Amino acid sequence: MNAATMRPRGRPAPSPRGRPGRWDQYRRAGRWLALAAALVLGTAAAGGWFYSALSGNIHGAGVDDALGDNRPRATQGGENVLIIGSDSRAGLGGAFGENLTTMQSDTLMLLHIGGSGEWATVVSFPRDSWVRIPSCRQGDGAVSTPHHFKINEAFAIGGSTGDTANAAACAIKTVEQNTRVRVDHFMIVDFRGFTGMVDALGGVEVCPRLPIHDKKAHLDLRAGCQTVKNEQALGYVRARYSLGDGTDIGRIGRQQEFMRALAAKARAQLYQPRALYGFLDAATESLTTDPELAGLEPLYNLASGIKRMPAERITFLTVPNYPRARDVPGDTANVVWHPPAAQQLFNALMNDREMSRSRLLKAAEQLPPAAGTVQVTVLNGTDVPGKARETAERLRALGFRINATGNAPAAAGRSTLTYPEGLAEQARSLATRLPGLDPAPSEGTKPGTLTLTIGPDLPDVTG
């Protein structure tokens, strides 16, 4: 972050940008949060009222019925937990807006716990990610129409009537259908939990190098080190346009760093029961999970497993991405996932393999041809009318140039993507949007354009 750094009081500042030290601190953040939770919950188990009070705070919400049957296969080992930061304004006295028409999501992360129990990966999804939002239940009997939009809209669509289960289900469906990674559990933490945790520990020290004045985040801070709590702490991690490069990517890094500072302060107060109980009371009060995690025992087991992991085996990553304006000129508000690099990351999660930050950065070094440089002819090889037109519209929304649509000369037993000489890279670029479809050269393909023939097995268009 260019504008600010933060640290728990009495601790040295993080190492400068780019040094290994900062990433080591990020990795330790998750571990220390888990350590604090595990130790306190272990103590709580000895006191019935303490245990019951915290466990009773946690809300359970079943989502299986709303997810349907079209889900990715189970991960080959390990578990995936979707963590959703909710923009619920309840209890904040009108700060940051009120009378919202829908529930909001501010942060979306996927925690993968390796099957060996020796490592974990935390993947952040930029909220400006341009993805396909599937059809979702909305709680009033209505069902939304599939379309492309920012990924954080999924939670709002499902929660349009205030139904937390439907909100979580739509977020899960969106993540699953765009990554092909199955979500096993979910956790939702709202604004109240964040501010409550910070306040219970007496605040967290931040050290902006320059004054910060951000009307949207309700934030007014002088330059230099100072302790923030309540709405100020919330504004600091939500601020976007007044800090750094003004992007959501920059905000993700600042949020990770703030959580590192918060975790370190919780660790320093492990033996101050009042502060730590307040910390956990606030956390559990604002926590909604799937029924299997809705209790202190399963959360304790989860925290204990992470606590045992070596610090260097807990990795924080962000889905590789690039500005959508590269594919769709004029769209400066959104980002597109880097197809080959993002797919490598998702494949690693699906197959329970660790992905290092250096390997992911290397995979993202070379961008595929821009969608606007790829021409596609779409042919319908099924007996379902309109499939070519429907698929072409989805590809056009991603920036691909549609040369023509029509019916295939004969029924297609399977979907194919063929390309003429010289367009192999363009074919691979399109294939990343159609997972499982392998492009093949063909002398019969019209020069200058790819040919996508739709069969009954056409994968969903992603991205």
N, C-alpha and C positions, 0 to 999 in steps of 0.2 A: 504494500500500500504506500502511495506516495505522500499522503497527507498526514498519516497518523500511525503510531504504534501504541501498544498497550502492554501492561504487565501487572501482575499482582504486586501489591505494595511490598517493598523490601526486597524484590527480586531483580536481577539484572535485566536490561532490555533485551529483546530478541536480537539475534544476529542479523546483519544487513541482508537485504534481498539477494537471493541467489545462493547464499551459503548453506551448507548442509544443516547447520544448527537450527535454522528456522523450521525446516521440514521435520527434524527430529522432535522439535517441540510440538508440532502439529500431531505427530503420531502419538506422542505421550498424552495428549489431551484426552483422547478417548479412553486410554488406559487409566488415567487418574480419576476420571468421572466414574468409571466402573469400580475402581478400588474404593472410592468414597462410598458409593452405593452398597457395595458388597459388605464392607465392614460395618456400616451403620445398620443395614438390614439384618446382618447376623446378630448384632446386639439386640435389635428390636424383637427378634424371635423369642428372646427370653422374657419379654414383658408382654402379657396378653393384650392389654389395652393399647399399648404403643403399636403393636403389630396390627391389631384390628383397625385402629384409626387410620393408619397409612393404607392398609389394604382396601379399606372401604372407600377410600378416595378415588380409586381407579375405576374408570368406566369401561365396560366391555361392549363391543358392537360386532354383531355377526354380519359378514358380508358375502358368504358363500353363495347364497341364492342370487345375489345381484351380479356375480361374476360370470355366471354361465359356464358352459362346457368348453368353449373355444379358448383354452389356456395353454401356455407353453408346458412342455414336459418338466417333470421335477428335476431340480439341479442334481448333477452327479456328485452328491456329497455336499455337506454344508447346508446352511440356511440363509435365506434372504429376508431382511426386515426393512420395510419401507418406512422411513421416518418423515413425517409431514409437520411442518411448522404452520400452524393455523393462525390466520389474522383475526380471530374472534376478538371483538372489542369489549366483550362482557366484563364488567368490573373495572373498566379503566376511566369511568366518568366522562366519556365522550372524547377522550384524547384519541388522536389518529383517526377520527371519523366515527360516525355512528349511523344507525338506521340503514345499514347496508342491506341491499336486496338479496345478496347471496352470501354464503360462507366463502372465505378467501384462503388461499394457501400462499405462504411467503417463502418457504424453504422446502425442498424436496431432495432427500438423500436415500440411497440404498446401502444398507449395511450387509455385507456378505461375511459370514463367519465360516471360515474354512472347516471342512469336515474333520481334519486332523485335530482341530482345537488349538492349533499353534499359530494361526495368523488370521487377520481380518482385513477387509478392504471397505472403505467408505467412499461411495461415489456420489458426487453432487451433480444434480441436473440444473443447469441454468434456467431460471424461470422464464427467460425469453426464448427458450428453445421452440422452434417451429416444428410441430409434430402433428400427426393425425390423431384427433380425439375420436374414439369410437362411440358407438351408440351406448347411452347410459340411462339407467332409471333416474328419475328426478323426484321421487317421493310423493307425487300427487297423481300417480297413474300415468304420467306422460313419459315418453321416451325421447331422448335427444337424437338429432340427426348427425351422423358421422361427418366430420369436417376437419380442416387443418386450422390450427391456431396455436397460441402460446401454451406450453405444457401446464402452466399453473391454472389454466381455465378449467381443466378437468375436475378439480376439487369443487370449484364454484358451480359447475353444471350439476354434478351429483347432489350438491348441498343447496340447491336453489330454494328448497322449502325448509331448510334448517335440519335436514336428516343427516346426521354424522355418518351413519353406516353407508348411505348412498354416496356421500361425498368421498369417503375413503375408497369405496368400490370403484368409482369412476377414475380416481387417481391411479389405483392399482391396475385397472384394465388398460389405461393409457400407457403406463410404464411397461406392462407386459407385452402389449402389442407392438410397441416401438423398439423394444430391446430383445424380445423373445426370451427374457429371463423371468422365471416364475417367482412371484412374491409369496413367501410362506407366512409372514406375520406383518403387522403394521403397528405403528405408534403415531398418535397425533398429540402434539403439545401446542397449546394456544398461548397467546400473549401473557395471560395471567401467570402461567407457569414460569415464563422467563423472568418477568419482573419480580415475582415472588422469590425465586431462587437467588437473584442478585441482591435483593433487599435483605433477605435472611442472613446473608454473609456480610452485610454492611457496605455493599457496593463493590465495584471493581475499578481499579485505577486505569485510566487511559491517558496517553501523552501525545495529543495532536501537536504537530510542529507548527501548524498555522491555525488561526481562529476558524471555527466552523459555524456558519449561519445557514441553516437549511429549513425553510418554512415547511416543506412537505413532510419532513421527519420531525418537526417541532423541536428542533435542536439548535441551541445557542451556547457554544462553548468557547472559552478563551484558549489561547495557545498554552502549551505546557501541561504538566501532569496534574491530574485532578481525579477525584473519585466520582463515578456516576452511578446512579441507581434509579429505580422506578422508571418514569417515562424518558428520562435522559438516557439511561442505558439502552432502552428499547429503540429510541431514536438513533442512537449511535450505530447499532448493528443494522438498522433499516435504511440509514442514509445512503444515498446513491449518487445523486448528481453533484453534490458539493464536495465529494471526497474522491481522490484517486482519478481514474480515467472516466468515471461516470457510468461505468457498465455494471451489469449484474455479476460479471465474472470477478470484478474487483471487490464487490460486496461479499461474495462467497468467501474470498480469502480473509477479509476482515472479520466475518462471522466466525470462521474457524479459529482465528487468532484470539478473538474475545472469549470463545469457549475454552481455549487453552488457559487463559488467565483465570476464568471462572473456576475451572477444574482445579487449578493449582491452589486457589484460595480455599476451596472446599477441602482439599487435602490438608491444608495448614490448620483447619479447624475441626479435624476429625474427632478430637477429644473435648470439644465444647458442645455438649449434647443439645443445648437450647438452640444454638445457631444451626447445627447440622439437622436437627429435627425440623426446624423451620424451612430449611433448604429442601428436605425430602417431602415435607408436607405440601409445599408449594408445587413441587414437581409432580407428585402423585395426584394432587387435586385437579390439575389441568391435563391429566393424561388419559387418553382414550386408546384402547388397544383391541385387537381381536380377542375373543373369549379365552383362548389358550394362554395369553400373556396377562390377562386381567387379574393379577394378584401378586403379592410380594414374593411368594416362593418362585414362580417362573421368572420374574424379573431378577430376583437374587441369583438364580442359576445362570441367567444370561450374563449378568454383571460379573459373576465369579469366573465364568469362562473367559471373558475378555481380560479380566485382571491377571490371569495366569499367562497371558501372551507376552512375549518379549516386546519391548517398545518398538524396536525396529521392524517388527512384523505386522504393525498396524499402519496401513497406508491410506492417506487421504488423496483422492483423485477427483478431477472434474471431467465430465464427458468432453472429449476434444471437439472443437467447434470452429466455425468461421462465420463472418457476417453473411446474412442471407442476401444482402445486396449484390453479392457476387453472382448469385443465380437469378435473382429477381431485382433488377436495378430499381432503385427508388425505395426499397424496404430497408431502412436504416435502423429499425427498431428491434429486429429479431436476429437470432443466430441459427445456423443449421449444423447438425452434428457432422463431423468429419467422417464420411462413410466408412472407409477402410479401417481407420484407427478406432472409431467407436465400436465397430463390429468386432475388432480384436479384443477390446475390453469386455464386451458383452459375452463373447465366446469363452473368455477366461472365466467369467462368473458362472456361466452355464456348466462348465466342465470342472469347476472347483479348482482353478489354477490361480496362483498369485500373479498379479500384474504390477510391475514396478513403475514408478513415475518416469524413469529414464527410458524404459522400453516404450511406454505409451507416447512420450514426446517424440521419440524417433519414428514411430509409426505415423505420426501426424505431420512429419516434416514436408511431405510432398502432397499437395492437394490434387484431387482428381480433376479432369476437365470440367469447367463450369457447365451447369445444366443447360444454360442458354446456347451452348455450342453443340449440343447433342440433338440431332433430328431423329424422330422415331415414327415409324409406320406401325399402327396398331391394328391387328386383324383378329376377328372373333372366330375361334375354332370350336365354340360350344353351340348348344341349341338354345341358349338363353339370349333373347334379343337385347341389344343395347350394351353388351359387355364391353365392346371395343370403345364405344363413346364414353362410358363411365370410367374406364381405366385411363383413357386419354385425358379426361378432365382432371383426374387425380395427378397425372404426370405433369400436365400443363401448370397446375397449381404449384408444383415444385420448381418450375422454371424451364422444364424440357420443352423443346419445340416439336409440335406434332405435325408431321408431314402429311399424313392421311389416315383415315380409319375406314374399316370395311369388314367384309366377311372373308374368312380364309377359304382357299379353293376346295378344301376338304376338312372333315371333322378332325380335330386334333386330340390325340389320346393324352397328350401332356403339353404343358406350356413350353415354349422355346423362345430364345432370344438369339438371333443371328445377325452377323455383321459382315460387310464387305472388307476387302483388303484396306488397311490403313486406319481402321476405326476400332481397333481392339481396346484402346484406353477408354474411348467413349462408351463402348459396350460394358466395360467393367464399371464405369461410373453409374450407368443406369442399373446394372445388376445389383449394386449395393442397396437400391431402393426396393428390390424384389428378392428378399432373402431366400436362399435355396435354389435360385435360378442361375444356372451356369451359361454364360454366353459362348457361342460357337461360331467359327468362321463359315461362310457359305458363299460360293461363287454365284448362287442364284439370287442373292440379296441385292436390291437396287443400290447402285453407287450413291454414296453420300448420306445414306440413312440406315438406321438399324431397323430390324423388323421384329416386333414382339407379337407372337402368335399366342392367343389365349386358349388354354386348355382348362379342363375341370379342376386342375390343381394350382391355378394361378395364386401365388402368395399375395398377401395384403401389401399394398404400397405403403412404405414407411417413409418417415422423414418429413 
